[in-house]
Each structure stands twice: as C-alpha cells, then as structure tokens.
C-alpha cells in the first residue's frame, strides 16, 4: 500500500472513533408520534421533551411536565433527559437547561414550563411572563400535575 492510502485509512479510522458516543435526542414525527404519558399527539416542538434509557429506548412527551410525571411513575434507568429550547426549538440536555414556570405559559398539558439553553434568555422570558426560574433538580422535585391538590399553580 502506498503511504497516501495508509494515511487516508488512518484518518478515516480516527474520525470514525472520534464521533460522540452515548445517547442522542430522538427524532419526533410531529403530528404523528404520541406522548407516552397522556397519549396525545405531539404537535408543538417548543414543549416537546424526551428521554433515552440506558438500553437505548426513547420515551417521547408532548409536555415537559408529562416527562417528569412519567419518570416518577416508572423510574427507568435514564441515560439522558432532553427538552427543546422554547425559542430556538433545538434539543438541549435537560440537566443543563434553565426552566421558566408560569401560568401564562400555555403548554399542552398545562404544566406551564418552558426550557432555555441560557439563563439570560430564561430570565427575560420569566420577567415578561411573570414566571420563576427553575433548574432540572427543582423541576424533578417540585413539578406537580396541574390539577393535583399539591399543585403550586393557580
């Protein structure tokens, strides 16, 4: 083999090995895929959420709150939680997101949650919408179904 071919094979091998491993956000077919918690069709990417289990199974949700409720019920071994940035609609790691909770946010199941990838945008949105900033640990601990007697909402 010529040195040039060997170099190309080596570079290809290194590039293939350098790809990030681990879970990635799943694809959602908006208008078709149902939420595993409530069964509603997922239509709005601003509120869509998902998690991926350690064995690679994806769970899709129409509302961030539905993801929390489902996780609490099933306690699956989750590799990664994902939410969409409310403004950009890009997938973000839920553990790194800044959440705004407000009764003025009309999410599909009424949890009133929106996620942002950076704090300044979340703070501005919270101020405009009378909301409070939460992190993922607070969301997992505090979020209650909107019609629950333990709900902190109106």
C-alpha positions in Angstrom: 0.0 0.0 0.0 1.1 3.5 -0.7 1.8 5.8 2.2 -1.0 8.1 1.0 -3.6 5.3 1.2 -2.4 4.3 4.6 -2.7 7.9 5.8 -6.3 8.2 4.4 -7.3 4.9 6.1 -5.8 6.1 9.4 -7.6 9.4 9.2 -10.9 7.8 8.4 -10.5 5.4 11.4 -9.6 8.2 13.8 -12.6 10.3 12.6 -15.0 7.3 13.0 -13.7 6.7 16.5 -13.9 10.4 17.4 -17.7 10.5 17.0 -19.5 11.2 20.2 -20.9 8.1 21.8 -23.8 7.7 24.1 -27.5 8.8 23.8 -28.7 11.4 21.3 -32.0 13.1 21.2 -34.6 11.1 19.4 -36.5 12.2 16.3 -40.1 13.2 16.8 -42.6 13.0 14.0 -44.7 16.0 14.9 -48.4 15.5 14.3 -47.9 11.7 14.4 -46.0 10.5 17.5 -48.0 10.2 20.7 -46.9 11.2 24.2 -46.2 8.1 26.2 -47.8 9.7 29.4 -51.0 11.1 28.1 -51.4 9.6 24.6 -51.9 13.0 22.9 -50.2 13.6 19.6 -47.0 15.7 19.9 -47.5 18.8 17.9 -45.5 21.7 19.4 -41.7 21.4 19.5 -41.4 24.3 22.0 -42.8 22.0 24.7 -41.8 18.5 23.4 -39.4 16.5 25.6 -37.9 13.1 25.6 -35.6 10.8 27.5 -33.5 7.9 26.4 -33.0 4.8 28.7 -29.6 3.2 29.2 -30.8 0.3 26.9 -31.5 2.9 24.1 -35.3 3.1 24.3 -36.7 6.6 23.6 -39.7 8.0 25.5 -41.5 10.9 23.8 -43.6 13.6 25.5 -45.8 16.5 24.5 -45.0 18.5 27.7 -42.0 18.7 30.0 -44.3 18.1 32.9 -45.6 14.8 31.4 -42.0 13.6 31.2 -41.5 14.3 34.9 -44.7 12.5 35.8 -43.9 9.5 33.7 -40.4 9.3 35.0 -41.6 9.4 38.6 -44.1 6.6 37.9 -41.7 4.3 36.1 -38.2 5.2 37.5 -36.5 3.8 34.4 -32.7 3.9 34.2 -32.3 7.0 32.1 -29.2 7.9 30.2 -30.3 11.4 29.2 -33.2 13.7 29.5 -33.9 16.2 26.7 -36.1 19.3 26.3 -36.4 21.8 23.5 -35.3 25.4 23.8 -38.5 27.3 23.7 -37.2 29.9 21.3 -34.8 28.0 19.1 -36.5 24.7 19.3 -33.1 22.9 19.4 -32.8 19.9 21.6 -30.9 20.6 24.9 -29.8 18.4 27.8 -32.5 18.9 30.4 -29.9 18.9 33.2 -28.2 21.9 31.6 -31.4 23.8 30.8 -33.0 26.8 32.6 -36.7 26.4 33.0 -39.4 29.1 33.3 -42.6 28.1 35.1 -45.5 30.5 34.7 -49.3 30.2 34.5 -49.0 32.4 31.4 -47.2 29.6 29.5 -49.8 27.5 27.8 -48.1 24.2 27.4 -50.1 21.2 26.0 -50.9 19.6 29.4 -50.9 22.8 31.4 -47.7 22.4 33.4 -46.6 25.9 32.3 -43.0 25.1 31.7 -40.6 26.4 29.0 -36.9 25.5 28.7 -34.0 27.7 27.6 -30.4 26.9 26.9 -29.1 30.0 28.5 -30.0 31.9 31.7 -30.3 35.5 30.3 -33.0 34.5 27.8 -34.8 32.5 30.5 -34.7 35.5 32.9 -36.0 37.8 30.2 -38.8 35.4 29.4 -39.6 34.9 33.1 -39.8 38.6 33.6 -42.1 39.2 30.6 -44.4 36.3 31.6 -44.5 36.5 35.4 -42.5 33.3 35.8 -39.9 31.8 38.0 -36.6 30.2 37.0 -36.0 26.6 37.9 -33.2 24.1 37.3 -33.7 20.4 36.4 -33.3 19.2 40.0 -36.1 21.6 41.1 -38.3 20.5 38.2 -37.9 16.8 39.1 -38.7 17.6 42.7 -41.4 20.3 42.6 -43.5 19.8 39.4 -47.0 18.5 40.1 -49.8 17.8 37.7 -51.8 21.0 37.1 -55.0 19.7 38.7 -53.3 18.0 41.6 -54.2 19.2 45.2 -50.5 19.6 45.7 -50.1 21.9 42.7 -48.5 25.2 43.3 -50.2 26.8 40.3 -53.5 28.8 40.3 
